């Protein structure tokens, strides 16, 4: 049957993460590989109460097919939160509920990309976006990241030399690097987008997970037209509810609605109703603050262990939030070689090459701290350091 597959399937890279998770399945393995929320912070009891309340009320509309755009009260809640947190004017009609922000990426690829279209992407970039957009056969134009966000000089050269449809970026606590765009960098990117009339897809699944500094406005603060902003409840409530959203203009929304209707008609109305009830009944700000206290402690411990243990040849980012620390080996060393030695020490991570669309990044790797307790972080970093010292001691 594989001989009958569409040609687009030849352009989708294999997911190395599947192999990593298989390698990390040993009960003794300490894994820094999975970029997922810590399940001990899932509001299980509160969601159970919200479910019971919705069912007992007999609100039949959430048991029926719903509007493609999503449950209106939930979209109103999202719009109001943008107003309160960032001062943005967002109408509920500018929000489309999706099955997690990952579906949002797929829908945007379906709407915007023809085979051979060019799109700009951060280097390194989010693996899920690379996989999703690859289905639509674009030509990726990677642009390097600096400590304060994208390299705007390189971005402008990319815009000048290519017919770019859109630029995709994770502006807050980027996956995989953990880096955040400064306010000055956001303004500069907005100017370039406007100058060259390039659309912007801003993915913001980690924006609520801030442990230092002040929240920074999304790109919609600088540009309303040609901006699509993705959000998610996965990191602040639960990935299992599978609910995210796209915030964009009515013009783009028309295309997204058609694309979504061809996929699943609408996201789960029952889950949307339960989630909305949970948000009404509970203090989401207090819940997010609780998560951030714990994640901050885990991040601080991982960074402290890296400072204490890592050989000086290994550099790493110091994220202000999110879930990831990005590490770089000397240029002549391979993170895949380190991975194999780390597995022998019973610790796992994600080698960085999968996050690059041009085959580079061989000497980089990603660590996640979100699901590990203090003892696991301490022991895991010791094991990783032993593996790193073995690798660095070997001749190239």
Secondary structure, 3 states (H helix, E strand, C coil): CHHHCCHHHHHCCCCHHHHHHHHCCCCCCEECCCCCCCHHHCCHHHHHHHHHHHHHHCCHHHHCCCCCCCCHHHHHHHHHHHHHHHCCCCCHHHEEEECHHHHHHHHHHHHHCCCCCEEEEEECCCHHHHHHHHCCCCEEEEEEEECCEECHHHHHHHHHHCCEEEEEECCCCCCCCCCCCCHHHHHHHHHHHHHHCCEEEEECCCCCCECCCCCCCCHHHCCCCCEEEEEECCCCCCHHHCCEEEECCHHHHHHHHHHHHCCCCCCCHHHHHHHHHHHHHCCHHHHHHHHHHHHHHHHHHHHHHHHHHCCCCCEECCCCECCEEEEECCCCCCHHHHHHHHHHCCEECEEHHHHCCCCCCCCEEEEECCCCCHHHHHHHHHHHHHHHHHHHHCCC
